[in-house]
Amino acid sequence: MSGFDDDQMEFAARYDQMSDGELLELAAQPWAMSDAAWDALEDELDQRGLDVPEPAAVPQIIVPDKRDLVLLRRFRDLHEALLAKGKLDSAGVDCFLADDNMVRMDWFISNLLGGVKLMVDAERFAEASKLLNEVVAMEFEDE
C-alpha cells in the first residue's frame, strides 16, 4: 500500500469519529487539506449522505509593507538598550532592537555583532534622537 493510501485510511478513521457538523466545517475549507484528507472526507460525507458545502473563501495573506528602518544607536550592554527603547516606547515612537537576543544568549559576542542596535523609522529619527539626548534632571520635586 502506498503512503497516500495509508494517509487516506488514517483520515477515514478520524473522520468516522467526528460529528456531521465537524465534517461539514472541515469540508468548507478544502484549500486547507491534503489530497488524501479530502478524498477520505468526501468518502465519509457520501457514506453519511451529506452534501459537500460551498467552500469558504481562501483567506487572504496580508504582507506588511517594508519599513525604512535606520540605526539610531548602538549599545554594548543590553540593559542600556532596553532603557532607551523603553523611553522611546513611552513617548510613542516605534522602535526595535536588533541582535538583542544574540547578546542575551552570549554577552561576549556583543562587540563582535556591533552591539545591540536600536532601530527607528527614518521619518522619526530626529524626534527619537532628540528624546534620547534629553538631559535627565537629577533632582525630583516632592509634591
Secondary structure, DSSP 8 states (H G I E B T S, - for coil): --HHHHHHHHHHHHHHTS-HHHHHHHHT-GGGS-HHHHHHHHHHHHHHT-------------------EEEEEEESSHHHHHHHHHHHHHTT--EEEESHHHHHH-GGGHHHHTSEEEEEEGGGHHHHHHHHH----S-----
